[in-house]
């Protein structure tokens, strides 16, 4: 992890397209401005983790749903043969 010290008004460049600006420091809080291309997703860590967890949950649910559909399809196929 790279650790940098910046003052209000100072900036950090990430690659060629992303600029991180320190806007305000107040009572232990830091306000940051992020200038990034529209195709770059910028999320707070807690939002990112929640989305990631929901995606995993969704993928697991889909697997179960697929197995149910396959069973129903097989059952319907065996009834058609009778």
ChimeraX attribute file (.defattr): number of C-alpha atoms within 10 A of each C-alpha:
attribute: neighborCount
match mode: 1-to-1
recipient: residues
	/A:1	3
	/A:2	3
	/A:3	5
	/A:4	6
	/A:5	5
	/A:6	11
	/A:7	11
	/A:8	13
	/A:9	10
	/A:10	11
	/A:11	16
	/A:12	13
	/A:13	12
	/A:14	10
	/A:15	7
	/A:16	7
	/A:17	10
	/A:18	14
	/A:19	15
	/A:20	15
	/A:21	19
	/A:22	17
	/A:23	15
	/A:24	13
	/A:25	12
	/A:26	7
	/A:27	5
	/A:28	5
	/A:29	8
	/A:30	12
	/A:31	12
	/A:32	15
	/A:33	13
	/A:34	16
	/A:35	14
	/A:36	15
	/A:37	11
	/A:38	7
	/A:39	6
	/A:40	10
	/A:41	8
	/A:42	13
	/A:43	10
	/A:44	7
	/A:45	9
	/A:46	9
	/A:47	11
	/A:48	13
	/A:49	12
	/A:50	11
	/A:51	13
	/A:52	12
	/A:53	12
	/A:54	12
	/A:55	12
	/A:56	12
	/A:57	11
	/A:58	11
	/A:59	12
	/A:60	11
	/A:61	11
	/A:62	12
	/A:63	10
	/A:64	10
	/A:65	12
	/A:66	11
	/A:67	11
	/A:68	12
	/A:69	11
	/A:70	11
	/A:71	12
	/A:72	12
	/A:73	12
	/A:74	12
	/A:75	11
	/A:76	11
	/A:77	11
	/A:78	10
	/A:79	9
	/A:80	8
	/A:81	6
	/A:82	5
